[in-house]
Amino acid sequence: MRKIKFRVVIVNYARTPVKEREEPKKYYLRLPDYLYESSSYLNYNAIDKKYCFFGGFGFGELQTQFTQEEIDNLPNQEFIKTLIKEKVQ
């Protein structure tokens, strides 16, 4: 059942003209007050499955850009809501 739904999504995506495909908006989350900008952005380490504050540039296993859905599902929402959300250009 799951494979069938996945195939339907893939087929629908493939049939959609490239110009009509929308990428989800992504955001950086950063601390409102920081000493060093290079360590003020929320990062997710996919290998360790842990969050940390580091630079706003993703590389390797570090994810620095988040969709709104990912932000809404982050742990500790009370704290997350204190972070500044910057739209990725």
N, C-alpha and C positions, 0 to 999 in steps of 0.2 A: 504494500500500500504506500509506504513512504517513498519507494523508488519511483512509483508511478507519479506521485505528486512532484517529485524532484524533476522528472523528465518533462512534465507539463510546464514547469517554471522555465526550464532550460529552452524548450522549444519556443515558448512565448517570447522569451528574451531574444533568441536568435531571429525570430520573425520581426521584431521591432527594429525599424531603421535606426542606424547608429545616432543620427541627429536627434532622435526622439527619446533616446535612453537617458535617464536621469541618474546621476550618481548621488547617493545620499550626502547631504551637507555634513561636513566634519568640523570639529572644534578642538582647540587646545584648552586645557584647564590649567590655570596657574594660580599660585598663591597671591593674595591681594597685597601683602607686604613681604618684601624679600630683600635680603642683602645682596645676593648674587643672582642675576637674571638667569645665568647658566644652570642654576639648580632650583628653579621655581616652577617648572612644568611637571604636571602629573605624567608619569610613564607607567606602562604595564610591561613587566618582563614575562614574556610568554613561556619561557623555559622554567623559571622559578614559580610562576603564577602568583607574583607579588607586585604590589604597587610601590612606587618610590617617586621622589621628586628629583628631576635631573633637567637637562637641557630640552629645548623644544624641537629637537631634531631626532627623528626616529632612525634607527639603524639596527640591522640584525634582528634580534629578538625583542627590541624595545618598541612599543607602540606609543606614540605621542598624540595621535589624532583619534578622536572618538566621535561616533555618530550620536545623535540625540538619544536613540534607543539604548546604546551602550552606556551613555551617561546616566540615563534613568535606571539602569540595572546595576550600577556600581554600588559596592557596599558602603555603609556609613553615609547615607544620603544627607544627614544633617550637616556633616562636614563638607561634603561635595557641593552643597548649595552655597557655601561661603567662598568657593573658588570663583575666579573670574573666567568667564567663557569667552574665548576669542575665536571668531570664525576663520577657518583656513581659507586663504586666498587662492 
